[in-house]
Amino acid sequence: MLSYDYKNALNIGEISFEDINKVDFANAYSKLMEKLDNGAVGFRDVIYNENLDKYKFLNGYKNVVVVGMGGSILGTMAIYYAISAFKNNAYFIDNSDPEKTLSILKKVDLNESIIYIISKSGNTLETLVNYYLIKKRIEKLNSFEGKIVFITNGGKLKREAEKNNYEILSIPENVPGRFSVFTAVGLAPLCSLGIDISKILKGAREMDKICQNEDILKNPALLNGVIHYLYDKKGKDISVVMSYIESLKCFGEWYIQLIGESLGKEGNGLTPLLSIGAKDQHSLLQLYMDGKKDKIITFITTKNYRLDEEIVFDDLNDEEISCMLSDIIKCEQEATEIALTNNGVPNVKITLDEINEMTMGALLYMYEMQVGFMGELYNVNSYNQPAVEEEKKICWELIKKCGNYGNK
Ligand SMILES: O=P(O)(O)OC[C@H]1O[C@](O)(CO)[C@@H](O)[C@@H]1O
């Protein structure tokens, strides 16, 4: 499914197995297991308990429009763009940028669409506004042949859904937004997009078995968590995900929210950064090689690209070379790995056997477990995000001042 290689995190000589064994990871392990076992946190239960039949009625629409922010959309985008090969017309409305939202609404026929309005709280400003933009367009239609599904647990959006008798799917309360891809939040739109959701959950379950292992050397989530924690303590607090699979770009955005919002608490937290290989060898690599030594790199690569072709070309000495195109990017990843290691930049590598539903399910679940473990290591609550509320309060006040308010 996927392999985890941590040798270069130790080879550069900054941390050792002794350092790893000095970390009380057994305590972090048991604390997380306790939370998962007693249901305080539910992201493990959902991969075993989701009844997938409830999503079957969501198929058959030409277009799939997904409206949501953060954890209510990033996991879906991560899996869709990794798997999809653009089988379906997918439209993701995940911002309040008028140019993006209106250009999508200009080109999508809502009558041929299933539209997901996704918000756990039901009160997220951008999702609310984007829903009203869609509502305005539907009200102008003679008849609406499409379908609207709300995935929400409350707030203004649930009231709207109830008032209009729209379909409502709920999210287990003990599953925080950024851990909710394996609930209706991800599974419903992915099902409509023709993605095999049963295989995603199968991959996650297989990874769960591996992440239950108390032997840290056999548990990639625990080991990767401890390695990043140790390097953070040594001032390497920027965690770069460098994916040599371009279709995992949205996975990188999902990773950034998961790490940033879960661990960025009480003055702690890694700064997550996304890089794409080989492109960033021609931009950020100079910084990684010779800039501040404050980073740890996670390479993501695959044994098998889904498209490939033989290439015959001349090298710089006019000598002919023939190889597969995938050999080029694999050599580039390996060369970057060797160069960074030679220059004392710690790195680890995750290799997907294939890029498919199972490996993506396993990859996202591994990181959910890793962040669960890391929250225990930092002794912070990985499952809330209180610091984001201040901006929301200020923003609503500003909106009331800039618009005509309360004229209903
Ligand atoms: O699903 P909701 O409640 O709309 O929240 C969307 C996102 O906004 C946040 O609450 C941050 O503002 C994230 O934690 C969450 O994933």
The ligand as a Tripos MOL2 file, in Angstrom:
@<TRIPOS>MOLECULE
LIG
   16    16     1     0     0
SMALL
NO_CHARGES

@<TRIPOS>ATOM
      1 O1        -17.4290   22.9510    8.6380 O.co2     1 LIG1
      2 P1        -17.5090   24.3590    9.0960 P.3       1 LIG1
      3 O2        -18.1600   24.5150   10.4290 O.co2     1 LIG1
      4 O3        -18.1330   25.2390    8.0530 O.co2     1 LIG1
      5 O4        -16.0060   24.9000    9.3080 O.3       1 LIG1
      6 C1        -15.1250   24.9610    8.2250 C.3       1 LIG1
      7 C2        -13.7320   25.1320    8.7210 C.3       1 LIG1
      8 O5        -13.6220   26.3560    9.4550 O.3       1 LIG1
      9 C3        -12.9070   26.1220   10.6670 C.3       1 LIG1
     10 O6        -13.8140   26.0450   11.7000 O.3       1 LIG1
     11 C4        -11.9360   27.2570   10.9100 C.3       1 LIG1
     12 O7        -12.5690   28.4590   10.7960 O.3       1 LIG1
     13 C5        -12.2020   24.8170   10.4550 C.3       1 LIG1
     14 O8        -11.8360   24.1830   11.6380 O.3       1 LIG1
     15 C6        -13.2440   24.0490    9.6790 C.3       1 LIG1
     16 O9        -12.6910   22.9460    9.0320 O.3       1 LIG1
@<TRIPOS>BOND
     1     1     2 2
     2     2     3 1
     3     2     4 1
     4     2     5 1
     5     5     6 1
     6     6     7 1
     7     7     8 1
     8     7    15 1
     9     8     9 1
    10     9    10 1
    11     9    11 1
    12     9    13 1
    13    11    12 1
    14    13    14 1
    15    13    15 1
    16    15    16 1
@<TRIPOS>SUBSTRUCTURE
     1 LIG1         1 GROUP 0 **** ****
